[in-house]
């Protein structure tokens, strides 16, 4: 079997997926030249991944993108895949997918709907994103999402046939680029709560800020670390009652600095008010840090409550503070939950686990001639390493 893996973004996710698939089948990885050089070093040299880098102007949607689209189609045609698997993330898919309909198409949705505050009715970018989501729901033969709650939305709200939608965990997404900078022996620097990533209203940072007085009342030396950028940060600064309790890094965090922030943290907090999934959770697990998340989207599906972290109601600063305080006051529980999160990452969320699901679906679309077993199944049986899910 041959699989073409295409993305216009989600570089690390697609590269890690291609690495694992290439242990079992032949893979063509199509990445834009723009920024992908930051990630290609994580391609496993021991597996056979064919790489095609297309135009560095991949993000510019318009008539000038058609030569690039023809390049992509020509590269895929030259490879001759049995399946084309793409990540849903860019309006370039709107003209490209009809050009690829001769192949079975598989989509991975990382977000199935626009986040609140990111869907402006008369904004061209928002309209293109909605069109991208529509085309990516209608044209693929199979769809993957990162949680049962997301699958239910596609089936119930968008009338996508249930047989067409499959659930896979988010996997070790955005773990490798950070963990490669991990410093041996670095421990949490005091009692620190880390909020990491893009800052937009749906991330619920307001509620973590509101929880701060409740946290520092019980744990006076607690520090809330906010690392990331997005919308105007001024309104968050105005809401900070105890400014000395906060440490703010309001810019795009380089991977090396991000690794330090995760290692210095005791807990990673995700107080989201809406979500599909989050790459922050596997990154926290990769650094053996427990998480406190809200019960939104499919976040609870990758957190074992009381085992790898705590799940609290959204928009509830008191509940958020109580969960954070209970962990800050119990360093042993932090370490135990962090280790259990790391174990979950390397088993339930491992790429080897995900590859089994992917290959099973690919085999439905491209069965081998003759009776019984598909080429994907044969590849998995013949090349899968001993020892279960861990590499």
C-alpha positions as a Markdown table, in Angstrom:
| # | Residue | x | y | z |
|---|---|---|---|---|
| 1 | Unk | 0.0 | 0.0 | 0.0 |
| 2 | Unk | 1.1 | 3.6 | -0.7 |
| 3 | Unk | -0.2 | 6.6 | 1.3 |
| 4 | Unk | 0.2 | 10.2 | 0.5 |
| 5 | Unk | 0.2 | 12.4 | 3.6 |
| 6 | Unk | -0.6 | 16.1 | 2.8 |
| 7 | Unk | -0.7 | 19.2 | 5.0 |
| 8 | Unk | -0.5 | 22.9 | 4.7 |
| 9 | Unk | 0.1 | 23.3 | 8.5 |
| 10 | Unk | 0.2 | 20.9 | 11.4 |
| 11 | Unk | 3.7 | 20.0 | 10.4 |
| 12 | Unk | 4.8 | 18.1 | 13.5 |
| 13 | Unk | 1.5 | 16.1 | 13.6 |
| 14 | Unk | 1.8 | 15.0 | 10.0 |
| 15 | Unk | 5.5 | 14.2 | 10.2 |
| 16 | Unk | 5.0 | 12.0 | 13.3 |
| 17 | Unk | 2.1 | 10.3 | 11.6 |
| 18 | Unk | 4.2 | 9.7 | 8.5 |
| 19 | Unk | 7.1 | 8.3 | 10.6 |
| 20 | Unk | 4.9 | 5.6 | 12.1 |
| 21 | Unk | 3.0 | 4.8 | 8.9 |
| 22 | Unk | 6.3 | 4.4 | 7.1 |
| 23 | Unk | 7.2 | 1.5 | 9.4 |
| 24 | Unk | 4.3 | -0.4 | 7.8 |
| 25 | Unk | 3.8 | 1.0 | 4.3 |
| 26 | Unk | 5.2 | 3.4 | 1.7 |
| 27 | Unk | 4.6 | 7.1 | 2.4 |
| 28 | Unk | 4.8 | 10.3 | 0.5 |
| 29 | Unk | 4.9 | 13.3 | 2.8 |
| 30 | Unk | 3.9 | 16.6 | 1.2 |
| 31 | Unk | 4.9 | 19.7 | 3.2 |
| 32 | Unk | 5.2 | 23.4 | 2.3 |
| 33 | Unk | 8.6 | 24.8 | 2.2 |
| 34 | Unk | 7.4 | 27.6 | 4.5 |
| 35 | Unk | 8.5 | 26.9 | 8.1 |
| 36 | Unk | 8.6 | 23.2 | 7.6 |
| 37 | Unk | 12.4 | 23.3 | 7.9 |
| 38 | Unk | 11.9 | 23.7 | 11.6 |
| 39 | Unk | 10.3 | 20.2 | 11.7 |
| 40 | Unk | 11.8 | 18.0 | 9.0 |
| 41 | Unk | 14.7 | 17.0 | 11.3 |
| 42 | Unk | 12.2 | 15.0 | 13.3 |
| 43 | Unk | 11.6 | 12.7 | 10.3 |
| 44 | Unk | 12.9 | 9.3 | 11.3 |
| 45 | Unk | 16.0 | 8.5 | 9.1 |
| 46 | Unk | 15.4 | 4.8 | 9.7 |
| 47 | Unk | 12.1 | 4.7 | 7.8 |
| 48 | Unk | 11.4 | 5.4 | 4.1 |
| 49 | Unk | 9.5 | 8.6 | 3.9 |
| 50 | Unk | 9.5 | 10.3 | 0.5 |
| 51 | Unk | 9.4 | 14.1 | 0.9 |
| 52 | Unk | 7.9 | 16.6 | -1.5 |
| 53 | Unk | 8.3 | 20.2 | -0.5 |
| 54 | Unk | 6.0 | 22.6 | -2.4 |
| 55 | Unk | 5.8 | 26.4 | -2.6 |
| 56 | Unk | 6.8 | 28.5 | 0.3 |
| 57 | Unk | 3.8 | 30.6 | -0.5 |
| 58 | Unk | 1.4 | 27.9 | 0.4 |
| 59 | Unk | -0.6 | 30.1 | 2.6 |
| 60 | Unk | -1.6 | 32.6 | -0.1 |
| 61 | Unk | -4.9 | 31.7 | -1.5 |
| 62 | Unk | -5.7 | 33.1 | -4.9 |
| 63 | Unk | -5.1 | 32.5 | -8.7 |
| 64 | Unk | -1.3 | 32.4 | -8.1 |
| 65 | Unk | -1.7 | 29.2 | -6.1 |
| 66 | Unk | -2.8 | 27.1 | -9.0 |
| 67 | Unk | 0.8 | 26.3 | -10.3 |
| 68 | Unk | 1.5 | 25.1 | -6.8 |
| 69 | Unk | -1.6 | 22.9 | -6.7 |
| 70 | Unk | -0.6 | 21.4 | -10.1 |
| 71 | Unk | 2.8 | 20.6 | -8.6 |
| 72 | Unk | 1.1 | 18.8 | -5.7 |
| 73 | Unk | -1.2 | 16.8 | -7.9 |
| 74 | Unk | 1.7 | 15.9 | -10.2 |
| 75 | Unk | 3.8 | 14.7 | -7.2 |
| 76 | Unk | 0.9 | 12.6 | -6.0 |
| 77 | Unk | 0.2 | 11.2 | -9.4 |
| 78 | Unk | 3.8 | 10.3 | -9.8 |
| 79 | Unk | 3.8 | 8.4 | -6.4 |
| 80 | Unk | 0.5 | 6.6 | -7.3 |
| 81 | Unk | -1.0 | 6.3 | -3.8 |
| 82 | Unk | -3.8 | 4.0 | -2.8 |
| 83 | Unk | -5.0 | 6.6 | -0.3 |
| 84 | Unk | -4.5 | 10.4 | 0.1 |
| 85 | Unk | -4.7 | 11.5 | 3.8 |
| 86 | Unk | -4.8 | 15.2 | 4.4 |
| 87 | Unk | -5.1 | 17.5 | 7.5 |
| 88 | Unk | -8.1 | 19.9 | 7.4 |
| 89 | Unk | -6.6 | 23.4 | 7.9 |
| 90 | Unk | -6.3 | 25.5 | 4.8 |
| 91 | Unk | -8.6 | 27.0 | 2.1 |
| 92 | Unk | -6.2 | 25.6 | -0.5 |
| 93 | Unk | -8.0 | 22.3 | 0.0 |
| 94 | Unk | -11.1 | 23.8 | -1.7 |
| 95 | Unk | -9.7 | 23.7 | -5.2 |
| 96 | Unk | -7.2 | 20.9 | -4.5 |
| 97 | Unk | -9.6 | 18.1 | -3.3 |
| 98 | Unk | -11.7 | 18.0 | -6.4 |
| 99 | Unk | -8.4 | 17.5 | -8.4 |
| 100 | Unk | -7.7 | 14.5 | -6.2 |
| 101 | Unk | -11.0 | 12.7 | -6.3 |
| 102 | Unk | -9.7 | 9.9 | -8.4 |
| 103 | Unk | -8.0 | 8.7 | -5.1 |
| 104 | Unk | -9.7 | 7.6 | -1.9 |
| 105 | Unk | -9.5 | 10.6 | 0.4 |
| 106 | Unk | -9.1 | 10.6 | 4.2 |
| 107 | Unk | -9.3 | 13.7 | 6.3 |
| 108 | Unk | -8.2 | 14.5 | 9.8 |
| 109 | Unk | -10.2 | 17.3 | 11.4 |
| 110 | Unk | -8.4 | 19.0 | 14.3 |
| 111 | Unk | -11.2 | 21.5 | 14.7 |
| 112 | Unk | -14.6 | 20.6 | 13.3 |
| 113 | Unk | -16.1 | 24.1 | 13.8 |
| 114 | Unk | -14.7 | 27.6 | 14.1 |
| 115 | Unk | -13.9 | 28.6 | 17.7 |
| 116 | Unk | -16.0 | 31.3 | 19.3 |
| 117 | Unk | -14.6 | 34.7 | 18.4 |
| 118 | Unk | -12.9 | 33.4 | 15.3 |
| 119 | Unk | -15.9 | 33.2 | 13.1 |
| 120 | Unk | -16.8 | 36.7 | 11.8 |
| 121 | Unk | -19.7 | 36.8 | 9.5 |
| 122 | Unk | -18.4 | 39.2 | 6.9 |
| 123 | Unk | -14.7 | 38.4 | 7.2 |
| 124 | Unk | -13.3 | 36.8 | 4.1 |
| 125 | Unk | -10.9 | 34.5 | 6.0 |
| 126 | Unk | -13.8 | 33.2 | 8.1 |
| 127 | Unk | -15.9 | 32.5 | 5.1 |
| 128 | Unk | -13.0 | 30.6 | 3.4 |
| 129 | Unk | -12.5 | 28.6 | 6.6 |
| 130 | Unk | -16.2 | 27.6 | 6.7 |
| 131 | Unk | -16.0 | 26.7 | 3.0 |
| 132 | Unk | -12.9 | 24.6 | 3.8 |
| 133 | Unk | -14.7 | 22.8 | 6.6 |
| 134 | Unk | -17.7 | 22.1 | 4.3 |
| 135 | Unk | -15.6 | 20.8 | 1.4 |
| 136 | Unk | -13.5 | 18.6 | 3.8 |
| 137 | Unk | -16.7 | 17.1 | 5.2 |
| 138 | Unk | -18.3 | 16.3 | 1.9 |
| 139 | Unk | -15.5 | 15.0 | -0.4 |
| 140 | Unk | -13.5 | 12.6 | 1.8 |
| 141 | Unk | -14.4 | 8.9 | 1.9 |
| 142 | Unk | -13.4 | 8.7 | 5.6 |
| 143 | Unk | -12.9 | 11.3 | 8.4 |
| 144 | Unk | -10.9 | 11.1 | 11.6 |
| 145 | Unk | -11.5 | 13.2 | 14.6 |
| 146 | Unk | -9.8 | 13.4 | 18.0 |
| 147 | Unk | -12.7 | 12.4 | 20.2 |
| 148 | Unk | -16.1 | 10.8 | 20.5 |
| 149 | Unk | -17.8 | 14.1 | 21.3 |
| 150 | Unk | -16.5 | 15.5 | 18.0 |
| 151 | Unk | -17.7 | 12.5 | 16.1 |
| 152 | Unk | -21.2 | 13.0 | 17.6 |
| 153 | Unk | -21.2 | 16.6 | 16.4 |
| 154 | Unk | -20.4 | 15.6 | 12.8 |
| 155 | Unk | -22.9 | 12.8 | 12.8 |
| 156 | Unk | -25.8 | 14.6 | 14.6 |
| 157 | Unk | -25.3 | 18.3 | 13.6 |
| 158 | Unk | -23.8 | 17.8 | 10.1 |
| 159 | Unk | -25.5 | 14.6 | 9.1 |
| 160 | Unk | -22.2 | 12.9 | 8.2 |
| 161 | Unk | -22.8 | 9.1 | 8.0 |
| 162 | Unk | -21.6 | 7.4 | 11.2 |
| 163 | Unk | -19.7 | 4.8 | 9.2 |
| 164 | Unk | -17.6 | 7.5 | 7.6 |
| 165 | Unk | -16.3 | 9.0 | 10.9 |
| 166 | Unk | -13.6 | 7.4 | 13.1 |
| 167 | Unk | -12.1 | 8.4 | 16.4 |
| 168 | Unk | -8.3 | 8.5 | 17.1 |
| 169 | Unk | -6.5 | 10.2 | 20.0 |
| 170 | Unk | -4.6 | 13.4 | 19.2 |
| 171 | Unk | -1.4 | 11.4 | 19.8 |
| 172 | Unk | 2.0 | 12.8 | 20.6 |
| 173 | Unk | 1.4 | 16.0 | 18.8 |
| 174 | Unk | 3.8 | 18.9 | 19.4 |
| 175 | Unk | 5.8 | 16.7 | 21.9 |
| 176 | Unk | 9.0 | 16.0 | 20.0 |
| 177 | Unk | 9.9 | 19.6 | 19.1 |
| 178 | Unk | 9.7 | 20.5 | 22.8 |
| 179 | Unk | 11.1 | 17.4 | 24.5 |
| 180 | Unk | 14.3 | 17.4 | 22.4 |
| 181 | Unk | 15.3 | 20.5 | 24.5 |
| 182 | Unk | 14.5 | 18.8 | 27.8 |
| 183 | Unk | 17.2 | 19.3 | 30.4 |
| 184 | Unk | 18.1 | 16.3 | 32.5 |
| 185 | Unk | 17.3 | 16.8 | 36.2 |
| 186 | Unk | 15.3 | 20.0 | 35.9 |
| 187 | Unk | 12.6 | 20.1 | 38.5 |
| 188 | Unk | 9.6 | 22.5 | 39.0 |
| 189 | Unk | 10.8 | 25.9 | 40.1 |
| 190 | Unk | 8.5 | 26.5 | 43.1 |
| 191 | Unk | 4.8 | 26.0 | 42.8 |
| 192 | Unk | 4.0 | 27.1 | 39.3 |
| 193 | Unk | 0.9 | 26.8 | 37.2 |
| 194 | Unk | 1.5 | 27.0 | 33.4 |
| 195 | Unk | -1.0 | 28.3 | 30.9 |
| 196 | Unk | 0.5 | 27.7 | 27.4 |
| 197 | Unk | -0.4 | 28.4 | 23.8 |
| 198 | Unk | -2.5 | 30.7 | 21.7 |
| 199 | Unk | -4.4 | 33.3 | 23.7 |
| 200 | Unk | -8.0 | 33.6 | 22.5 |
| 201 | Unk | -11.3 | 34.0 | 24.4 |
| 202 | Unk | -12.2 | 30.4 | 24.0 |
| 203 | Unk | -9.1 | 29.4 | 26.0 |
| 204 | Unk | -10.7 | 30.7 | 29.2 |
| 205 | Unk | -7.7 | 32.6 | 30.5 |
| 206 | Unk | -10.1 | 35.0 | 32.1 |
| 207 | Unk | -11.2 | 32.2 | 34.5 |
| 208 | Unk | -7.6 | 31.3 | 35.5 |
| 209 | Unk | -7.0 | 35.0 | 36.3 |
| 210 | Unk | -10.2 | 35.1 | 38.4 |
| 211 | Unk | -9.1 | 31.9 | 40.2 |
| 212 | Unk | -5.7 | 33.4 | 41.1 |
| 213 | Unk | -6.8 | 35.1 | 44.4 |
| 214 | Unk | -8.4 | 31.8 | 45.5 |
| 215 | Unk | -5.2 | 29.9 | 44.7 |
| 216 | Unk | -2.8 | 32.3 | 46.4 |
| 217 | Unk | -5.0 | 32.6 | 49.4 |
| 218 | Unk | -4.3 | 28.9 | 50.0 |
| 219 | Unk | -0.9 | 28.7 | 48.4 |
| 220 | Unk | 0.7 | 32.2 | 48.9 |
| 221 | Unk | 3.8 | 31.4 | 46.9 |
| 222 | Unk | 2.0 | 30.0 | 43.9 |
| 223 | Unk | 2.8 | 31.6 | 40.6 |
| 224 | Unk | 0.7 | 31.7 | 37.4 |
| 225 | Unk | 2.8 | 31.6 | 34.3 |
| 226 | Unk | 1.1 | 32.7 | 31.1 |
| 227 | Unk | 3.1 | 31.9 | 27.9 |
| 228 | Unk | 1.8 | 32.6 | 24.4 |
| 229 | Unk | 0.3 | 35.2 | 22.2 |
| 230 | Unk | -2.9 | 35.9 | 20.3 |
| 231 | Unk | -5.5 | 38.6 | 20.9 |
| 232 | Unk | -4.8 | 41.9 | 22.6 |
| 233 | Unk | -3.4 | 41.1 | 26.0 |
| 234 | Unk | -4.3 | 44.4 | 27.6 |
| 235 | Unk | -7.7 | 43.3 | 28.9 |
| 236 | Unk | -6.1 | 40.3 | 30.7 |
| 237 | Unk | -3.5 | 42.5 | 32.4 |
| 238 | Unk | -6.3 | 44.8 | 33.6 |
| 239 | Unk | -8.0 | 41.8 | 35.2 |
| 240 | Unk | -5.0 | 40.6 | 37.2 |
| 241 | Unk | -5.7 | 41.5 | 40.8 |
| 242 | Unk | -2.4 | 40.3 | 42.2 |
| 243 | Unk | 0.0 | 41.3 | 39.4 |
| 244 | Unk | 3.0 | 39.9 | 41.4 |
| 245 | Unk | 1.5 | 36.4 | 41.3 |
| 246 | Unk | 1.7 | 36.3 | 37.5 |
| 247 | Unk | 4.6 | 35.8 | 35.1 |
| 248 | Unk | 3.8 | 36.7 | 31.5 |
| 249 | Unk | 5.6 | 35.8 | 28.3 |
| 250 | Unk | 3.3 | 37.4 | 25.8 |
| 251 | Unk | 5.0 | 36.3 | 22.5 |
| 252 | Unk | 5.4 | 33.2 | 20.3 |
| 253 | Unk | 7.4 | 30.9 | 22.5 |
| 254 | Unk | 10.4 | 29.1 | 20.9 |
| 255 | Unk | 10.5 | 25.4 | 21.5 |
| 256 | Unk | 13.6 | 25.6 | 23.7 |
| 257 | Unk | 12.0 | 28.2 | 26.0 |
| 258 | Unk | 8.8 | 26.2 | 26.0 |
| 259 | Unk | 10.7 | 23.1 | 27.2 |
| 260 | Unk | 12.0 | 25.1 | 30.1 |
| 261 | Unk | 8.6 | 26.4 | 31.0 |
| 262 | Unk | 7.0 | 23.0 | 31.0 |
| 263 | Unk | 9.8 | 21.5 | 33.1 |
| 264 | Unk | 9.6 | 24.4 | 35.6 |
| 265 | Unk | 5.8 | 24.0 | 36.0 |
| 266 | Unk | 4.1 | 21.9 | 38.6 |
| 267 | Unk | 0.8 | 21.8 | 36.8 |
| 268 | Unk | -0.4 | 22.7 | 33.3 |
| 269 | Unk | -3.9 | 24.4 | 33.3 |
| 270 | Unk | -6.3 | 24.4 | 30.3 |
| 271 | Unk | -9.4 | 26.5 | 31.5 |
| 272 | Unk | -11.0 | 26.4 | 28.1 |
| 273 | Unk | -14.6 | 27.4 | 27.6 |
| 274 | Unk | -14.8 | 25.6 | 24.2 |
| 275 | Unk | -12.5 | 23.2 | 22.5 |
| 276 | Unk | -12.1 | 20.3 | 20.1 |
| 277 | Unk | -8.8 | 19.0 | 21.4 |
| 278 | Unk | -5.5 | 20.5 | 22.5 |
| 279 | Unk | -1.9 | 19.7 | 21.7 |
| 280 | Unk | -1.0 | 21.2 | 25.1 |
| 281 | Unk | -2.2 | 18.1 | 26.9 |
| 282 | Unk | 0.2 | 15.6 | 25.2 |
| 283 | Unk | 3.1 | 18.1 | 25.6 |
| 284 | Unk | 2.4 | 18.3 | 29.3 |
| 285 | Unk | 2.3 | 14.5 | 29.5 |
| 286 | Unk | 5.6 | 14.4 | 27.5 |
| 287 | Unk | 7.2 | 16.4 | 30.4 |
| 288 | Unk | 5.4 | 14.3 | 33.0 |
| 289 | Unk | 3.3 | 17.1 | 34.2 |
| 290 | Unk | -0.4 | 16.7 | 35.4 |
| 291 | Unk | -3.1 | 18.8 | 33.8 |
| 292 | Unk | -6.2 | 20.5 | 35.1 |
| 293 | Unk | -8.7 | 20.8 | 32.2 |
| 294 | Unk | -12.3 | 21.9 | 31.8 |
| 295 | Unk | -15.1 | 19.6 | 30.7 |
| 296 | Unk | -15.4 | 20.9 | 27.1 |
| 297 | Unk | -15.1 | 19.2 | 23.7 |
| 298 | Unk | -13.0 | 16.1 | 23.8 |
| 299 | Unk | -10.5 | 17.3 | 26.4 |
| 300 | Unk | -11.9 | 14.9 | 29.0 |
| 301 | Unk | -11.3 | 12.0 | 26.7 |
| 302 | Unk | -7.5 | 12.2 | 27.1 |
| 303 | Unk | -7.5 | 13.0 | 30.8 |
| 304 | Unk | -8.2 | 10.3 | 33.4 |
| 305 | Unk | -9.8 | 12.3 | 36.3 |
| 306 | Unk | -7.8 | 11.9 | 39.5 |
| 307 | Unk | -5.2 | 9.8 | 37.6 |
| 308 | Unk | -3.4 | 12.0 | 35.0 |
| 309 | Unk | -5.0 | 15.3 | 36.2 |
| 310 | Unk | -8.3 | 16.8 | 37.1 |
| 311 | Unk | -11.4 | 17.7 | 35.1 |
| 312 | Unk | -13.5 | 20.7 | 36.3 |
| 313 | Unk | -16.5 | 22.5 | 35.0 |
| 314 | Unk | -15.9 | 25.4 | 32.5 |
| 315 | Unk | -16.4 | 29.0 | 33.6 |
| 316 | Unk | -16.0 | 28.0 | 37.3 |
| 317 | Unk | -13.0 | 29.8 | 38.9 |
| 318 | Unk | -13.7 | 28.2 | 42.3 |
| 319 | Unk | -13.6 | 24.7 | 41.0 |
| 320 | Unk | -10.5 | 25.5 | 38.9 |
| 321 | Unk | -8.8 | 26.9 | 41.9 |
| 322 | Unk | -9.7 | 24.0 | 44.1 |
| 323 | Unk | -8.2 | 21.5 | 41.7 |
| 324 | Unk | -5.0 | 23.5 | 41.3 |
| 325 | Unk | -4.6 | 24.0 | 45.0 |
| 326 | Unk | -5.0 | 20.3 | 45.8 |
| 327 | Unk | -2.1 | 19.5 | 43.4 |
| 328 | Unk | 0.1 | 22.4 | 44.5 |
| 329 | Unk | -0.3 | 21.2 | 48.1 |
| 330 | Unk | 0.6 | 17.6 | 47.2 |
| 331 | Unk | 3.9 | 17.4 | 45.2 |
| 332 | Unk | 3.8 | 13.6 | 45.5 |
| 333 | Unk | 0.5 | 13.6 | 43.7 |
| 334 | Unk | 1.9 | 15.9 | 41.0 |
| 335 | Unk | 4.7 | 13.5 | 40.4 |
| 336 | Unk | 2.5 | 10.4 | 40.4 |
| 337 | Unk | -0.1 | 11.9 | 38.0 |
| 338 | Unk | 2.7 | 13.3 | 35.8 |
| 339 | Unk | 4.2 | 9.8 | 35.5 |
| 340 | Unk | 0.7 | 8.3 | 34.8 |
| 341 | Unk | 0.2 | 11.0 | 32.1 |
| 342 | Unk | 3.5 | 10.0 | 30.5 |
| 343 | Unk | 2.5 | 6.3 | 30.5 |
| 344 | Unk | -0.9 | 7.2 | 28.9 |
| 345 | Unk | 1.0 | 9.2 | 26.2 |
| 346 | Unk | 3.2 | 6.2 | 25.4 |
| 347 | Unk | 0.3 | 3.7 | 25.2 |
| 348 | Unk | -3.2 | 4.9 | 24.6 |
| 349 | Unk | -2.0 | 8.0 | 22.7 |
| 350 | Unk | 1.1 | 6.5 | 21.0 |
| 351 | Unk | 1.5 | 6.8 | 17.3 |
| 352 | Unk | 1.8 | 3.0 | 17.0 |
| 353 | Unk | -1.7 | 2.8 | 18.5 |
| 354 | Unk | -3.0 | 5.4 | 16.1 |
| 355 | Unk | -1.4 | 3.7 | 13.1 |
| 356 | Unk | -3.4 | 0.6 | 13.6 |
| 357 | Unk | -6.6 | 2.6 | 13.3 |
| 358 | Unk | -5.4 | 4.4 | 10.3 |
| 359 | Unk | -4.2 | 1.3 | 8.4 |
| 360 | Unk | -7.5 | -0.5 | 9.2 |
| 361 | Unk | -9.4 | 2.4 | 7.5 |
| 362 | Unk | -7.0 | 2.6 | 4.6 |
| 363 | Unk | -7.5 | -1.1 | 4.0 |
| 364 | Unk | -11.3 | -0.6 | 3.7 |
| 365 | Unk | -10.6 | 1.9 | 0.9 |
| 366 | Unk | -7.8 | 0.0 | -0.9 |
| 367 | Unk | -8.3 | -3.8 | -0.4 |
| 368 | Unk | -5.8 | -6.1 | -1.8 |
| 369 | Unk | -6.8 | -8.3 | -4.8 |
| 370 | Unk | -7.9 | -11.8 | -4.0 |
| 371 | Unk | -9.5 | -13.0 | -0.8 |
| 372 | Unk | -9.3 | -11.7 | 2.7 |
| 373 | Unk | -6.5 | -9.6 | 4.0 |
| 374 | Unk | -5.8 | -6.1 | 2.7 |
| 375 | Unk | -2.3 | -4.9 | 1.8 |
| 376 | Unk | -2.4 | -2.5 | 4.8 |
| 377 | Unk | -3.1 | -5.4 | 7.2 |
| 378 | Unk | -0.4 | -7.5 | 5.7 |
| 379 | Unk | 2.1 | -4.7 | 6.1 |
| 380 | Unk | 1.2 | -4.2 | 9.7 |
| 381 | Unk | 1.4 | -7.8 | 10.6 |
| 382 | Unk | 4.7 | -8.3 | 8.8 |
| 383 | Unk | 6.5 | -5.2 | 10.1 |
| 384 | Unk | 5.0 | -4.3 | 13.4 |
| 385 | Unk | 7.6 | -4.4 | 16.2 |
| 386 | Unk | 7.2 | -6.8 | 19.1 |
| 387 | Unk | 6.2 | -5.4 | 22.4 |
| 388 | Unk | 2.8 | -4.0 | 21.9 |
| 389 | Unk | 2.1 | -0.3 | 21.5 |
| 390 | Unk | 5.4 | 1.2 | 22.6 |
| 391 | Unk | 8.1 | 1.8 | 20.1 |
